[in-house]
Amino acid sequence: MKLGIGLPTWMGNEVAASDVLDWARAAEDAGFEALAVHDKPNHDTWEPLAALAVVAPVTSRVRLFTGALLLPTRNEALVAKQAAVIDQVSGGRLDLGVALGGRPDDFELMGRPMGGRGRTFERQIERLIELWRESVEHAESGKASGPAPFQRPHPRLWIGGYKPAAIERAVRWADGFIFGAPGFAMMADKIPNVRAAAAAAGRSDLPVAALAYVLPSEDPAELAEGEALIGRYYVPLHKPFAELVHSGSGEQVLEAVKRYETAGVDLLHLIPVMRSVTAIERLARDVLPAFA
């Protein structure tokens, strides 16, 4: 299993822009595989594609991962163009993870209908792929609707969700399947279904990615701050802090992370519930070496 790191952009106004850049540099220097960003339109969370455009020039190796962009809340033609620009700037490091979204307030804010979003999503995926294909074919004439991405035929595309339809869509169109952060127990239950569907379609190498919140600390003040930060993002908190966030000593966090590997995850993005870049240093020291 490979390990990525979540950027602190989900904390919105609680994190300084300069800290986001420092976080990205530290994660790359430490040897993590990827940088992941959240998407929550009706919140002060940074817009995910804008966030990746910001960190692309200050990194050179790590993958840049949206985990996941709520595609039905967006115009897919604009997403295709934005994604291609990030892919160009980063030298082909974009992994575009997309999902349906399920919060009415996000759709209301973006002025997009929530009803029928499954059908909308499928049309958008097909159009994204078509737009990228056209941008490559017409790169010289400039007649395409956007620049050609660096990667061919297009940026790596990941599709996420929890229902069977999400698995079917990933197997049909995507380069990988992504979970949010439901915990390793649910993933252990669902991943065999992903593997079976991929194998049946002749795609047994389809990778599975996921997110996991971590807080590598036993300090009461840091734990209290972490609980406040996660409570600020999830309103209301959908499960107790101790169940949502893997906290404790480096050894305790490592043991929790190992369970995701046992569940069958190929790429796990660790989302530190801390504002300080110290979180990167602790995870690089106590957790990353076991998966290097």
C-alpha positions in Angstrom: 0.0 0.0 0.0 1.2 3.5 -0.8 0.6 6.5 1.4 -0.5 10.0 0.4 -1.2 13.1 2.5 -4.2 15.3 2.6 -3.5 19.0 2.3 -5.0 21.1 5.1 -7.2 23.1 2.7 -10.3 21.4 4.2 -9.7 23.6 7.2 -10.5 26.7 5.2 -9.8 29.9 7.1 -8.1 28.0 9.9 -5.0 27.5 7.8 -2.7 30.1 6.2 -2.0 29.9 2.5 1.8 29.8 3.2 1.2 26.8 5.5 -0.5 24.9 2.6 2.6 25.5 0.5 4.9 24.4 3.3 2.7 21.3 3.9 3.0 20.3 0.2 6.8 20.7 0.1 7.2 18.8 3.4 5.0 15.9 2.2 7.0 15.6 -1.1 10.3 15.8 0.7 9.3 13.1 3.2 8.5 10.7 0.4 4.7 10.5 0.4 3.1 9.4 -2.9 0.4 12.0 -3.3 -1.3 15.2 -2.1 -5.1 14.9 -1.7 -7.7 17.7 -1.5 -11.3 17.7 -0.3 -14.3 19.2 -2.0 -17.2 20.7 0.0 -18.7 23.6 -2.0 -20.8 25.1 0.8 -17.9 25.6 3.2 -14.8 27.6 3.4 -12.8 24.6 2.2 -10.5 25.6 -0.6 -11.8 24.8 -4.1 -9.9 21.6 -4.9 -8.7 22.3 -8.5 -7.6 25.8 -7.5 -5.7 24.3 -4.5 -3.9 21.8 -6.7 -3.0 24.5 -9.2 -1.4 26.4 -6.3 0.8 23.5 -5.1 1.7 22.1 -8.5 4.5 24.6 -9.1 6.1 24.1 -5.6 6.3 20.3 -6.0 7.8 18.1 -8.7 7.1 14.4 -7.9 4.0 13.8 -5.8 0.7 13.0 -7.5 -2.0 15.7 -7.2 -5.3 14.0 -6.2 -8.9 15.3 -5.9 -10.6 13.1 -3.3 -13.2 13.7 -4.6 -14.5 16.5 -6.8 -18.3 16.6 -6.6 -18.7 16.6 -10.4 -22.6 17.1 -10.7 -22.1 20.5 -8.9 -19.8 21.7 -11.7 -19.8 22.4 -15.4 -17.8 19.5 -16.8 -16.4 21.5 -19.7 -14.8 23.9 -17.3 -13.6 21.0 -15.2 -12.0 19.4 -18.3 -10.2 22.7 -19.0 -9.1 23.3 -15.5 -7.8 19.7 -15.1 -5.9 19.9 -18.3 -4.1 23.1 -17.1 -3.1 21.5 -13.8 -1.9 18.4 -15.7 0.2 20.6 -17.9 1.7 22.7 -15.1 2.5 19.6 -13.0 4.0 17.6 -15.8 1.3 15.0 -15.8 0.7 14.5 -12.1 -3.0 15.0 -11.8 -5.3 12.3 -10.5 -8.9 13.5 -10.9 -11.1 11.8 -8.4 -14.8 12.5 -8.9 -18.0 11.5 -7.1 -21.7 12.4 -6.9 -22.1 14.4 -3.8 -25.1 14.1 -1.4 -25.6 17.4 0.3 -28.5 19.6 -1.0 -26.8 22.8 0.2 -23.8 22.1 -2.1 -26.0 21.9 -5.1 -28.0 24.9 -4.1 -24.9 27.0 -3.7 -23.6 26.0 -7.1 -27.0 26.5 -8.8 -27.1 22.9 -10.0 -30.0 20.4 -9.7 -29.5 17.5 -7.3 -32.3 15.3 -8.7 -31.1 12.8 -11.3 -27.4 13.4 -10.4 -26.5 9.8 -11.1 -27.6 10.2 -14.8 -26.0 13.6 -14.9 -22.7 12.2 -13.5 -22.5 9.5 -16.2 -23.1 12.0 -19.0 -20.5 14.3 -17.5 -17.9 11.5 -17.3 -18.5 10.6 -21.0 -18.2 14.3 -21.9 -15.0 14.8 -19.9 -13.3 11.9 -21.8 -14.6 13.2 -25.1 -13.4 16.8 -24.4 -10.0 15.6 -23.5 -9.8 13.4 -26.6 -10.8 16.3 -28.8 -8.2 18.6 -27.1 -5.5 16.1 -28.0 -6.7 15.6 -31.6 -7.0 19.3 -32.2 -4.0 20.5 -30.2 -2.3 22.1 -33.2 -5.3 23.8 -34.7 -6.5 25.2 -31.4 -10.1 24.3 -32.3 -10.7 22.3 -29.1 -12.5 23.7 -26.1 -9.4 23.5 -23.9 -5.7 22.7 -23.8 -4.5 19.2 -24.2 -3.6 17.4 -20.9 -0.1 16.3 -20.4 -1.1 12.7 -19.7 -2.5 10.5 -22.5 -5.3 9.9 -23.2 -6.2 12.1 -20.3 -5.5 12.7 -16.6 -5.9 9.6 -14.4 -9.6 9.4 -13.6 -10.9 7.9 -10.3 -14.6 7.4 -9.5 -15.8 7.0 -6.0 -18.9 6.2 -4.0 -20.4 3.4 -1.9 -23.2 2.0 -4.0 -22.9 -0.7 -6.6 -23.5 1.9 -9.4 -20.3 3.7 -8.3 -18.3 0.5 -8.8 -19.9 -0.1 -12.2 -19.0 3.4 -13.3 -15.4 3.0 -12.1 -14.9 -0.3 -13.9 -16.4 1.2 -17.1 -14.7 4.6 -17.2 -12.1 5.1 -14.6 -8.4 4.3 -13.9 -9.2 3.6 -10.2 -11.9 3.5 -7.5 -11.9 5.8 -4.5 -13.6 5.7 -1.1 -14.0 8.6 1.2 -13.3 8.0 4.8 -15.8 5.4 6.0 -13.2 3.4 8.0 -11.4 0.2 7.2 -14.3 -2.1 8.3 -16.6 -0.8 5.5 -13.8 -0.9 3.0 -13.0 -4.5 3.9 -16.6 -5.3 3.2 -16.8 -3.4 -0.1 -13.5 -3.9 -1.7 -14.1 -7.6 -2.6 -17.1 -6.3 -4.7 -14.8 -3.8 -6.5 -12.2 -6.5 -7.2 -14.9 -8.9 -8.5 -16.5 -6.4 -10.8 -13.1 -5.3 -12.1 -12.0 -8.9 -12.7 -15.2 -9.7 -14.5 -14.5 -6.8 -16.9 -11.0 -7.8 -17.5 -9.6 -5.1 -15.3 -8.1 -7.0 -12.3 -5.4 -4.3 -12.0 -7.9 -1.5 -11.1 -6.5 0.2 -8.0 -8.4 1.2 -4.9 -7.7 4.5 -3.0 -9.2 5.8 0.2 -9.0 8.6 2.8 -8.3 8.2 6.6 -8.2 11.0 9.2 -5.3 10.7 11.5 -4.0 12.7 14.5 -0.5 11.5 15.6 -0.6 12.8 19.1 -1.4 12.0 22.7 -1.3 15.6 23.8 -4.6 16.7 25.3 -4.4 20.2 23.7 -3.7 18.8 20.3 -6.5 16.3 20.6 -8.9 19.0 21.6 -7.8 21.2 18.7 -8.2 18.2 16.3 -11.7 17.5 17.6 -12.7 21.2 17.1 -11.3 21.1 13.5 -13.1 18.0 12.5 -16.3 19.2 14.1 -16.0 22.5 12.2 -15.9 20.5 8.9 -18.6 17.9 9.7 -21.7 19.6 11.0 -23.1 17.6 12.6 -20.3 15.1 13.3 -21.6 11.9 11.8 -19.7 9.6 14.2 -17.7 10.0 17.4 -14.3 11.6 17.1 -12.6 8.5 18.3 -14.2 6.5 15.5 -13.7 9.0 12.8 -10.0 9.9 13.6 -7.1 7.5 14.2 -5.2 9.2 17.0 -2.6 8.4 19.6 1.0 7.5 19.6 2.9 6.9 16.4 2.6 3.1 17.0 -1.1 3.3 17.5 -1.6 5.3 14.3 0.6 2.9 12.4 -1.4 -0.1 13.6 -4.6 1.6 12.5 -3.2 2.4 9.0 -2.0 -1.2 8.6 -5.7 -2.3 8.8 -6.4 -0.5 5.6 -3.7 -2.5 3.8 -5.3 -5.6 5.2 -8.7 -4.4 3.9 -7.2 -4.2 0.4 -6.5 -0.5 -0.1 -3.8 0.3 -2.6 -3.4 4.0 -2.0 -4.3 5.6 1.4 -4.4 9.3 1.8 -3.8 10.2 5.4 -5.6 13.4 6.4 -3.9 14.9 9.4 -6.3 16.7 11.8 -3.7 19.2 12.8 -2.8 22.7 11.5 0.9 22.2 12.1 3.3 20.7 9.6 4.6 18.8 12.6 1.9 16.2 11.6 3.8 15.5 8.4 7.1 15.0 10.3 5.5 12.6 12.8 3.8 10.5 10.1 7.0 10.4 8.0 8.9 9.2 11.1 6.4 6.7 12.6 4.2 5.5 9.8 5.6 6.0 6.3 8.7 3.7 6.7 6.5 0.7 7.1 5.1 1.2 3.6 8.2 2.6 1.8 
